Amino acid sequence: MGAFTNYGNNLMLQSVFNGSGTFYLGLVTALPDQNATSATLVEPSGGGYSRIAISAGSAYWKYGQSSASNAYSAVFNTASADWGRIVGWALCDALTGGNVIACGELVQTLVVQSGSSVTLPKESLVLRLL
């Protein structure tokens, strides 16, 4: 069985994120697994919640040892109702529905109540190719 080198991994990540189009970052209240689909994602509902758009090729991603991380903070709308306990994130190909491209767990769980805002700091979203 073969494997990509670190250079090959970074090349693969860059080919995904440096292309054209838009990705959509969402928050989840239940951690998705590798088989996640938009139908199985558990995102906040209502209260001003929506995924945020990230343009491909926008230098949003920083590349390292077989990984990519967000080079800028991700800022979501201010909650106008409780969003619940946020445990992770999902990167999708549509503002609603669509396909899940990647997902991950937050280092620290967030409890989002009405009037609070969510900012995921730079380098807090890390994608690794193994």
SERO-4910 file (N, C-alpha, C, O; in steps of 0.05 Angstrom, whole numbers):
BEGIN
 pado doro    nc1    nc2    nc3   cac1   cac2   cac3    cc1    cc2    cc3    oc1    oc2    oc3
  Met    A     17    -23      0      0      0      0     18     25      0     38     25     14
  Gly    A     11     45    -16     26     70    -17     14     92      0     -8     89     10
  Ala    A     29    113      3     19    136     18     31    161      6     53    161     -5
  Phe    A     16    183      9     26    209      1     48    218     20     47    212     44
  Thr    A     67    233     10     87    246     27     74    271     39     52    279     31
  Asn    A     87    285     58     77    310     68     73    330     45     52    344     44
  Tyr    A     91    331     26     89    348      3     63    341    -13     48    359    -20
  Gly    A     59    316    -18     35    306    -32     10    312    -17    -10    320    -29
  Asn    A     10    309      9    -14    316     25    -20    345     23    -43    353     19
  Asn    A      0    362     26     -4    391     23    -14    399     -4    -31    416     -7
  Leu    A     -3    386    -25    -12    390    -52    -42    383    -55    -57    398    -68
  Met    A    -50    361    -44    -78    353    -45    -96    373    -30   -117    381    -41
  Leu    A    -88    382     -7   -104    401      8   -106    428     -8   -128    439    -10
  Gln    A    -84    437    -19    -84    462    -34   -101    459    -59   -114    479    -67
  Ser    A   -102    436    -71   -118    433    -95   -148    435    -89   -164    444   -105
  Val    A   -156    427    -65   -183    429    -56   -190    458    -49   -210    469    -59
  Phe    A   -174    471    -33   -181    497    -22   -172    521    -38   -182    543    -34
  Asn    A   -154    517    -57   -145    540    -73   -159    542   -100   -151    558   -117
  Gly    A   -179    525   -104   -194    525   -129   -214    548   -130   -209    569   -117
  Ser    A   -235    544   -144   -256    564   -145   -281    554   -130   -282    530   -123
  Gly    A   -299    572   -125   -324    564   -111   -323    574    -83   -306    590    -75
  Thr    A   -343    565    -67   -346    574    -40   -351    550    -22   -366    531    -29
  Phe    A   -340    551      2   -345    532     23   -362    545     44   -363    570     46
  Tyr    A   -376    530     60   -394    541     81   -387    527    107   -389    502    110
  Leu    A   -380    543    127   -372    533    153   -396    534    172   -408    555    175
  Gly    A   -403    512    184   -425    510    203   -416    501    230   -394    490    233
  Leu    A   -433    505    250   -429    496    277   -447    472    282   -469    471    271
  Val    A   -438    454    298   -455    430    304   -458    425    334   -439    431    350
  Thr    A   -481    415    342   -486    409    370   -482    379    376   -484    371    399
  Ala    A   -477    364    356   -470    335    359   -447    330    340   -448    337    317
  Leu    A   -427    317    350   -403    313    334   -408    293    311   -415    270    316
  Pro    A   -404    302    286   -407    283    263   -384    264    261   -362    269    272
  Asp    A   -388    243    246   -366    224    241   -358    225    212   -368    242    197
  Gln    A   -341    207    203   -331    207    176   -352    201    155   -348    207    131
  Asn    A   -375    191    163   -397    185    145   -418    208    145   -440    204    135
  Ala    A   -411    231    156   -430    252    159   -441    262    132   -427    263    112
  Thr    A   -467    268    132   -480    280    109   -495    304    120   -499    307    144
  Ser    A   -504    321    102   -520    344    111   -545    335    126   -555    349    143
  Ala    A   -556    312    119   -579    301    132   -573    292    161   -592    292    177
  Thr    A   -548    285    167   -542    276    194   -529    298    211   -526    293    235
  Leu    A   -523    321    199   -511    343    215   -533    353    235   -556    356    227
  Val    A   -524    359    259   -542    371    278   -532    399    284   -514    403    300
  Glu    A   -543    418    269   -536    447    271   -557    461    288   -579    452    290
  Pro    A   -549    485    299   -569    501    312   -591    508    291   -586    509    267
  Ser    A   -615    514    301   -637    520    283   -649    547    292   -656    550    316
  Gly    A   -652    565    274   -664    591    280   -646    608    296   -622    603    298
  Gly    A   -657    629    308   -642    647    325   -619    661    311   -599    669    324
  Gly    A   -622    666    285   -601    680    270   -578    663    261   -559    673    250
  Tyr    A   -579    637    266   -557    619    258   -557    615    228   -578    611    216
  Ser    A   -533    616    217   -529    607    189   -499    601    186   -482    611    200
  Arg    A   -494    583    167   -466    577    160   -454    602    148   -468    620    138
  Ile    A   -427    604    150   -414    627    139   -398    619    114   -388    596    112
  Ala    A   -398    636     94   -385    631     69   -355    636     70   -346    656     82
  Ile    A   -339    618     58   -310    622     55   -303    616     26   -307    594     16
  Ser    A   -294    637     13   -287    634    -16   -262    617    -19   -242    621     -5
  Ala    A   -263    598    -37   -240    582    -44   -219    600    -56   -226    619    -71
  Gly    A   -194    595    -52   -172    612    -63   -169    638    -49   -155    656    -60
  Ser    A   -182    642    -26   -182    668    -13   -159    671      7   -159    690     23
  Ala    A   -141    653      8   -119    652     27   -129    648     55   -116    655     75
  Tyr    A   -153    637     58   -165    632     84   -150    609     98   -149    608    123
  Trp    A   -138    591     83   -125    568     94    -95    571     95    -83    582     76
  Lys    A    -83    561    116    -54    561    120    -46    532    120    -58    515    132
  Tyr    A    -24    526    105    -16    498    102      9    491    118     27    508    121
  Gly    A     10    467    129     32    458    145     38    429    139     34    419    117
  Gln    A     48    414    159     55    386    156     31    369    151     18    360    170
  Ser    A     24    365    125      1    349    118    -25    359    130    -43    343    136
  Ser    A    -27    385    134    -51    397    146    -57    424    135    -41    437    122
  Ala    A    -82    432    139    -91    459    133   -106    470    157   -120    455    170
  Ser    A   -102    495    163   -117    508    185   -126    535    177   -116    547    158
  Asn    A   -146    546    191   -156    572    183   -136    594    191   -127    595    214
  Ala    A   -130    610    171   -110    632    175   -124    657    188   -110    675    196
  Tyr    A   -150    657    188   -165    680    199   -187    669    217   -195    646    215
  Ser    A   -197    686    235   -219    679    252   -244    675    236   -248    688    216
  Ala    A   -261    657    246   -288    653    233   -308    665    252   -311    657    275
  Val    A   -323    685    242   -342    701    258   -370    695    249   -377    699    225
  Phe    A   -387    685    267   -414    679    261   -433    702    270   -424    719    285
  Asn    A   -458    701    261   -478    721    269   -481    720    300   -475    700    313
  Thr    A   -491    742    311   -499    742    339   -525    726    342   -544    730    326
  Ala    A   -526    709    361   -549    692    366   -572    709    376   -569    725    395
  Ser    A   -596    706    363   -620    720    373   -638    701    389   -659    709    398
  Ala    A   -628    677    392   -641    657    409   -619    637    417   -597    638    405
  Asp    A   -624    621    437   -604    601    445   -597    582    422   -616    571    409
  Trp    A   -572    577    417   -563    557    397   -556    531    410   -553    510    396
  Gly    A   -553    530    436   -546    506    450   -516    502    454   -500    521    452
  Arg    A   -509    478    459   -481    470    465   -467    463    439   -475    443    426
  Ile    A   -448    479    430   -434    475    405   -409    458    411   -392    466    427
  Val    A   -407    435    398   -385    417    403   -365    414    380   -343    404    383
  Gly    A   -373    423    356   -356    419    333   -364    437    310   -381    455    312
  Trp    A   -352    431    287   -357    447    262   -358    428    238   -349    405    239
  Ala    A   -370    438    217   -371    423    192   -367    442    169   -377    465    169
  Leu    A   -351    434    150   -346    449    125   -363    436    103   -359    412     97
  Cys    A   -380    451     91   -399    440     71   -396    455     45   -382    475     42
  Asp    A   -410    444     24   -409    457     -2   -434    472     -9   -437    480    -32
  Ala    A   -451    477     10   -475    493      6   -483    508     31   -476    500     53
  Leu    A   -497    530     28   -506    546     51   -525    530     68   -525    533     93
  Thr    A   -542    514     56   -560    496     71   -559    469     56   -555    469     31
  Gly    A   -562    448     70   -561    421     57   -533    417     46   -513    422     60
  Gly    A   -532    407     21   -506    402      8   -492    378     20   -504    360     32
  Asn    A   -465    377     15   -448    355     24   -429    365     45   -421    388     45
  Val    A   -422    347     64   -402    353     84   -375    345     73   -371    322     65
  Ile    A   -357    365     73   -330    360     62   -311    352     84   -294    334     81
  Ala    A   -314    365    107   -296    359    130   -311    367    155   -330    383    155
  Cys    A   -303    356    178   -315    363    203   -294    358    225   -275    344    222
  Gly    A   -299    371    248   -280    368    270   -293    377    296   -314    389    297
  Glu    A   -279    370    317   -287    376    345   -274    402    353   -251    407    347
  Leu    A   -289    419    368   -277    443    380   -260    435    404   -266    416    418
  Val    A   -239    450    408   -222    445    431   -237    449    457   -234    435    477
  Gln    A   -255    470    457   -271    476    480   -300    479    471   -306    494    452
  Thr    A   -318    465    485   -347    467    479   -356    495    485   -348    508    504
  Leu    A   -375    505    468   -386    532    472   -416    529    478   -430    514    464
  Val    A   -426    544    497   -454    545    502   -463    573    492   -455    593    503
  Val    A   -479    573    470   -486    597    457   -515    604    465   -534    590    459
  Gln    A   -517    627    479   -543    637    488   -550    662    472   -533    674    460
  Ser    A   -575    669    472   -585    693    458   -568    717    466   -563    722    489
  Gly    A   -560    732    446   -544    756    450   -514    751    449   -498    770    449
  Ser    A   -506    726    449   -477    721    447   -468    716    419   -484    709    401
  Ser    A   -443    720    414   -432    716    387   -410    694    388   -399    689    410
  Val    A   -405    682    366   -386    660    364   -364    668    345   -369    675    322
  Thr    A   -339    667    355   -316    671    338   -297    647    342   -289    642    365
  Leu    A   -291    633    321   -271    611    323   -244    624    316   -241    633    293
  Pro    A   -225    623    334   -199    636    329   -184    624    306   -188    600    299
  Lys    A   -166    639    295   -149    628    274   -134    604    284   -127    602    307
  Glu    A   -129    585    266   -115    560    271   -131    542    290   -119    523    301
  Ser    A   -157    547    294   -173    529    310   -187    507    294   -197    487    305
  Leu    A   -189    511    268   -200    490    250   -176    477    236   -164    489    219
  Val    A   -171    452    243   -147    438    232   -157    414    217   -171    397    227
  Leu    A   -148    412    192   -154    389    175   -128    374    170   -108    387    161
  Arg    A   -127    348    174   -103    332    170   -108    310    150   -130    297    150
  Leu    A    -89    305    133    -90    281    116    -70    262    129    -48    268    136
  Leu    A    -79    237    132    -63    217    145    -50    199    124    -35    181    131
***
